[in-house]
């Protein structure tokens, strides 16, 4: 996500983060489709379908949540992307149990909130 400038509104920044996450989820879905696993392993096709569904429902994520995730990612030198990728790999093979972006990002947001709370306590 590009850094915020005086003319960038929080809404614009959230929209940019939403686009970045949609692209990342679509790329992860493509990885599942071209995985060098046996072609008859339907888990990969189901994982790709699940990740695309999550990508399509990203508009349901609030701007505040997206901005929080983007800020944490920027200050953690991209570690949040690794966390999202790991979570996507885990969720992608759960046979479509995660149906929406809100459901997908809830545990990630909870971890981010915990990290931020710990950081605040450490600063006081």
N, C-alpha and C positions, 0 to 999 in steps of 0.2 A: 504494500500500500504506500503510495507517495506520502511524504510528510504533509501535515496540514499547513496551509498557508492562510494568511488573513482573509483571502477571498474564498477559501474552501469552507463550506458549511459542514456541520456534523452530519447532516443528512447526506451530503455528497460523499463524505468519507465512509459512511456506513454502506452506501450503494456500491462504492468501489470495493469494499471488503466483501460484500455479498457476491459480487462478480468474481473476485479472486477465489472465494470458497467454492462457488459453483464450478469454476474451471478445475480446481483441484479435485473435487469429487467426481467430475466427469472423466478426468484423466485416470483416477483410481479405478473407475468402472471399466475403462478401456484396458487397463492392465489386467483386470480379471478376465476379460474376454479373450485376450491373446496370451494368457498364461500357458506355459509349455507343459501343462498337465494333460492327462488323458482327455480326449475330446468328449468322452461320455460322462465326465464328472460334472454333473449339473450344478454343483455348488458354485462354480465360477460364474455361470450365467445368472444364477439367482443372486449372487453377490453384486454383480454388475447392475442388475435390475434394482436392487435395494439402494445402491449408491446413487443411481439416477433419480430414484424417487426422493431421496433425501435432498439432492440438488434442486429438484423442482419445487420443493417446499421451503426453500431458504427464505422466500419473502415473508414467511410467518415468524421469522426470528426478529426480535425488536432491534431497532437501531442502537439502543443503549447496550444491548448484549454484544452486538457486532463491534461496536467501538471499544468495548472493554476487551474483547478478544484480540482485536487489532493492536491495542495499546500494549497488552501483555506480550504479544508476539514480537512487537518492535523492541521492547525493553529486554526481552529474554533471548535476543539474537536468533529468533526463528525457532526456538524450542517448542512453541505452541504448535507449529506446523507438524513437528515430529509426533507430538501427542495426538493430534487429530488424525494423522496417518495411521498410527498404531491402533487407535480406536476404530477407524474405518476398516482396517484389516480384521479386527476382532468381530465387529458387527456384521461385516460383509458375508461372513460364513454362518451366521445364525439364522439362515433361511428366512430372511425378510422380517425378522421380529421387530426391527426398527422401521417404522413406516413414515416418519416425518423428521424434518430438521430439528424441530423443537425437542423431540424425544432423543435424537442423536446427540445434540449439543448439551443437553441437560447435565450429564455427568462431567463433561469437560468444563462447563461453566461452574459447576460445584467445586471442581478441583482448583480452578482459577480463583474463585472466591476464597477458598481456604488458603491458598498461597498468598493472596493479597492481605488477608487478615493476619497471617503469621508475620508478614513483612511489616504491617502497621504496628503490631505488638513489639516487634524487635526494635522499631524506631522510637518507641516511647520509653 
